[in-house]
Amino acid sequence: MAHACCGPGYASPQAAMQAEHEKILYAIALYTGTGIHAPDYLATIDVDPNSPTYSQVIARLPMPYIGDELHHFGWNACSSCYGDVFKSRRFLIIPGLRSSRIYIVDTADIRAPKLYKIIEPDEIKQKTNLTAPHTVHCLADGHVMISMLGDSEGKGPGGFLLLDENLNIAGRWERQTQPMRFNYDFWYQPRHNVMVSSEWGAPETFYPGFDLNDVAAGKYGHHLHFWDWSKREIMESFDLGEQGIIPLEVRFHHNPDSTHGFVGAALSSNIWHWYKSNGHWKIEKVIDVPSIEVEGWSFPVPSLITDILISMDDRFLYFSNWLHGDIRQYDITDPSQPKLTGQVWCGGLLGQGAQVQGQKLAGGPQMLQLSLDGKRLYVTNSLFSSWDNQFYPELSQTGSYLLQIDCDTDKGGMKINENFYVNFGREPAGPARAHEMRYPNGDCTSDIWV
């Protein structure tokens, strides 16, 4: 449980690892793009193995509108606010990537969240000239920051939206965006006065689907930006070139003293490591996943690394290869020399997909969330509605899976837990597609220590 006497979150990553086993998991579930005329919703899932409703959706909170494309979401407060007794990790901020609407959800009843308020897209455009909200991080000063991928017309570079302590629009965070051309994910590390952000593309480019010609036309990002946290401006950008096209999720070590971090370049299918040495930021490519010839494809199929995360003790890196169909675990004790320690197949285009409880795993593994103790990895398989329809059209009929993978935190290794399987193909309104996941008491991809 959260430490109510000390504010939200945990005093340190080590303290987080000692927390009790997660019992509730929230997941985004979508009907956008499936052909089912129903709103996207927040699913509450029982992940307590001692519960009679284990591995079941126990509550659904549908949004009032259709077509939002709920995507990533986060908390109003996390471990960056630890020590502030006036704050609590109570409100989920859930943006619609396609609608640019932002929902605030109250989790006072963690098993049955309720809609608290809505920030409409017209207000966001009027006050900030921004659209397409993506990553949500709380800040230690009480604000919430959201990366925005486009301007009011869906063009780059986007920017960063701030919400105040009352969850009202406070304006934009950045003082300027140059030389950023696109935006996507971000992670800040205040002890080093730095924030790192990555690039996908402009909403007008990726909304309709993926077109390889757009890559040749320079419409997708390949830069990593290092921001001066106090000045709110870019101090250095790294061009990853053709070896780093579409860098997506950025993850710093959880140890706030560390300067090490990683980013996965989706289309180039590789992992880059950054760190600070002699006062200068450096970046190096440390993992490559080769493309593979697949029958029916006119070009070798990239693995498409779509999500990565780091265990709370900064020992293991996990990432998903959405098109190939596997999840990998690497020991990053030496961040410059990752060692492959585990691999598991969960669908994909290579014909290596497994079955769980008699069900063939459709699509490919995508969003990841790790338990605080590092022993359970949760996986969903939807990327983005138009891209799902393009690469895995069967997902609109089968719906998503939610799997739990057991992780060996001693020697390394992974194995699918056959006792846990949430089949979003059997939802009451029809097959739904599941995306990002969060726990009520924080997780490996939202908590930041200052």
N, C-alpha and C positions, 0 to 999 in steps of 0.2 A: 504493500500500500504506500501511497505518497506520505511523506512526513509532514503532517499537518502543522506540527509545532515549528517547523522550519521553512514553510513555504513549499512550493511544488518541486517535484523531481528528487534528485539524489545528490549527496554532497560530492560524489566523485564517480567515475566509471566503475571503480572497484565496489563501491557501495551499491550501485545499480545491479551489478552481477549477483549480489547477495539477496536481491528481492525475491519475493515468493513467485512461484510458477504462475504465468499468465492464465487468467480464467476467462477473459472476454477478449475478443478481437473484433475490430470494426473493419469492414471492407466496403469499398465503393462497388456498386453493381449498376450496370448500364443497360438501357434499352435503346439508346441513341444509335441509329444505324443498323438495327437488327430487323426492322420492318414491323416491330411491335409498337403500337401507339400507346406508350406508357412512359411515365417519368422515370428518370434514374433515381436510385435510392441508396441509402446507407443501410447496410446489412450488419446486424449484431450477431456474432457467432460464438457459441459456447465451445471453448477450447480446454475446459477443465476435464481431465480424464476420469475424475471421480463423480462427474455429474450425469444424471440420467438423460440429459439432452446434449451430451458430448457430440461434437462434430455436426451440429445442426444450427441452422439459422433460427434464432429465437425471437428476433424482432426485425422489422423493416420500416424505415422512415422514408417514404416517397417524397420527392420535392414537388412543389406546386406547379412546376412548368415542365414541358416536354422539350427534349433536344438540348439539354445543357451540356452534355458530355462531361459529367463529373470525372475528375482525373486524379490529381494529387491533392492532399489535404494535410492539415496540421493543427497544432494546438495554440491556444492563446498564451500559454505559459509552459515552460519546460525547465530543465535543470539549470538553465542560464539564470533563472529567477530564484534558485534555491537560496533560502535565507530571508526571503521577503514573506513575512507572515500574512500580509494582506492580499497575496495572490494565491490562486488555486488553478490547477489544470482542469478546467471545467468545460470550456467552450471549444468545439471543433470548428475550424474555418475551412469550408468546403467550396472551392470555386468550380464554376463551369468553364472548361477550357474553350468550348465553342460559343457559349452564350455570353460569356464575360460577367455572369451573375455570380455573386458571392453569398453563400448561405452560412449563417452562424447557427450552430446546433448546440443545444444545452445537454450535457451528459450528467446532470445532477443524479439522475437515475441511470446508472451505467448500463443497465440491461434494457432500457427503453428510452433512448435519446429522443428529444423533442426539438422541433424547429423554433429558434429563438428570434431571429430577424433575417432580413434579406437586404443586401446592398445591390441595387439595380444597375445594369450596365450603363444606362444613360447618365447616372450620377458619376460613375467612374470616368466615363469619357469626358464629361463636362469639367471635372475637377483635375484630371490628370492627363487626358488625351492618351489613355492606355486601354488595351484589351488583352484578351487571352491569358488569364491568370494561371500560373503553374505552381511553382514551389512555395510552400508556406513555412516560414520559420518565425518563432517568437524571438524577441530581443530582450536583453536583460533590463532595459529601461521601461518595459511595459508595452512597447509597440509590437506590432506584428508586421513582418515584411513579406511581400509576395512578389515573386518575379513575374513580370508581364511580358509576353512574347511579341506583342504588336502595338502599333498606335491605333487610333480610333478607326483607321481604314484597314487594319490588318497588315500593315507593312512594318518592316523592321526599323529600328533595332529594338523597340520596346523599352522597358525600364523596370523600376522597382516601386511598388505601391506600399505606402505605410498606412496601417490602421492604428488609431490611438488606443488608450486603455479601455475606452468605452466601445471599442470596435466600430468606430466611425472613421471615414476617410480623413487622413491627416495630410495627404499630399504625396509627393514623390520623394524617395530617399536620395537618389543620386543627384549630384550637382551638374554633371554632364555625362554623356554616354560615349563620346569619341574615345577611341576609334572602334567601338563595338558596332558590329553590323547586325548581329542577331543576339537573342537571349535564350536562356533555358533554365538551368539549375544553378544553385549557389550554396556556399557554406562559408561561414565566417569564423575566424579564430582571433579574438580580441587581444590575447596576450602577444600576438605578433602583428597587431594592427593591420590585419589583412582579411580580405574576402576574395574567394575565387568563384568565378562564374563561367558558364559554358555556353555553347551555341547549338541550337537546332536549326531553325529557319523561320521565316516570316509566316504567320498564320495563313496568308493568302496562298502560300506555296504548299504547306503540308495539309491544310484542311481537305482538299479534294482527294488526296491520295499521293502515293509515291511515284514520281516520274524520273527515270534515270537521266533524262535530258536536263532536268533541273540541277543535277549535280554538276554536269559539264558547264552549265550556264552560271555557276557560282552562286546558286540560290540556297545552298546549305552551308552551315558554318564549319570552320576547322580551326578556330582560335580558342585559347584559354586565357581569361583575363584575371589579372591580379590587381585588386583595388586597395587603395589606401583607405582603411576603415574609418579613420577619423575625418579625412578630407572628403570622403565620398566621391572619389574619382579614380579612374584607372591609372595605375602607376607603371604597369608593364603588361604587354600582351605577347603570348607565344603563338606563332603560326605553326600548327601541327602538319600543315600541308596535306598531300594526298594520303599520307600515312595516318592521318587523324581526322577523317571526315565525320561530321556529326558527333562531336563529343557531348555526351549527355550527363549522366549522374556524376556529381563530384562529391567525394568523401574525404574529409580530413580524418586523421587519427582522432580518437576520442580523448586521448590525453591532451589537455589544453596547452601543455608545454611543448608538444611536438610540432614540427613544421611539415611532417610528411603527410601526403595525401595522394589520392588516385582518382582518375577519371577514365571512363570507358568510352572509346570512340566507336559508335554503333556500326556505321557503314564500313569502316576500315577494319573493324573487328579486332581491336587491340586495346591494351590497358597501358596507360601512361602514369608514371610516378613523378610527383613533384616534391621538392624539399628546398630548404634554405641552407646555403653553404657560404661561409665567409661574407655574410651580409647580402648575398644575392640569391634570388630564386632561380632554381634549375629544374629542368624537366627532361625525362628520359622514357623511352618506350621499353616496357619490361615484359609484356606478354603479347604474342601474336596468335590468332586462331586462323589457320589457312582456310580459304574458300574451297568449296568442294563441287565437282561436276555432278549435276543432278539431271536425270532424264526429263526432257521437256523444257529445260531452261536454256536460254541462248547464251548465258554467261555463267561462270562459276559462282555458286551461291555463297554469299558471306554468312558467317554465323549470326551476325547482327546482335552484338552485345547491347542489351537494352536496359539492364539494371545491374547495379553493383552495390555491395555494402561491406562494411568492416565490422567484425565482432567487437564487442565492448572492451575486450582486453587487447585489442589491436594486433591480435595474432593471425587471424584468418581473414582473407578476402574471398567473397563469394560473388559470382556473376552468372547471368543467364544468357545463353545463346538462343535467341527466340526462333530463328529459322532452322538452325541445326537441331535444336531440341534438347540440349543438355545444360545442366547446371554444374559449375566447377567450384571447387574449394582449393585455395592456395594458402600455404603457410607463408606469411609475409614478415616473419621475424627479422629477416634481412629484406627491407622494402625494395632494394635494387635487384634482388635475386629471388623472386617468388618461386615456390616449389609446389607443383601440383600434388595434392594429397587426397582429393576425392572428386568423383564425377558420377552423376546420376542422370538417366534419360527420362524425359517427361513429355514425349511427343516429338514434334518437329517434322522436317521434310525429308530426313535421311532414312526413314523406316526403322529407326531404333527405338521408337516409342514403346512404353510399357503399358500394362493394364493395372488398374487398382480396383479391387472389389468387383472384378469382372467387367469393368468399364475401360474401353480404349481411351487413352489420353489424347484428345484432339488439340489442335493448335500447338503452340510451343511455350515453354516456361518463360515468364516475363517478370512481373513484379515480385520482389523478395522482401521478407521481413523476418528478422532473427530474434529469437528469445533473448532476454537480457543475459541469461547465463550461457548463451551460445549453443545450446544443445538441440534446439528445434528451429528449423527453417520453414517458414510458410511461403507458399508459391501460388500465384494466379497466372493466367495465360492470355489476358487481353492487353493489347498495346494501345491502339487508337482506332476508333470505329472504322474510318475509311481504309486504314492500313490493314486492319483485321479482315475486312471484306475482300481486300485485294489478295492477300497472301494466305489467309485461312478462311475462305468463305463458309466452310462448314460450321464455324463457330456460332453463326447466327441461328443455326438449327440445334446444335448440341449444347450451347451455353458453355460457361466456363467451369473449370475445376478449381478447387482450393485444396492443395495438398499440404501435408506436414512431412518434412524430411528430418530424420534423426541424424544428428551430427556428432561425430566422435571428436571431442575437444581435447583428447589426450594425444592420440597418434594421428588423428585426421581420418577422414572417410565419411561417407554419407549413404543413407539407405531410406527409401520411402517407407513411411509408417502405414502399413496396410489397414490399421484400425481407424485411420482418420481420412475421411473423404467427403467434401462438400460438393454436391453436384448442383451447380447453378442452372443446369438444364431442366430441373424439376421445380423451378420457382412458380408460385401461384399464377402470375401473369404471363408465364411462358419463359423460354430460355433467356437468361441474362448473362452478361459478360462482366467478370470481376476484375478489378484493377488494384489500386493501392490499399495497404492495410496499416492499421495502428492499434496500439493497446491503450487502455485508459490511463495507465501509469507510465507511459513513455516507452521509447524504443530506440533501436540502434540508428535510425535514419532521421530522427527529429530532435533528440536531446543533444544540446551543446553546453559545454562547461566553459566558464569565463574565468 
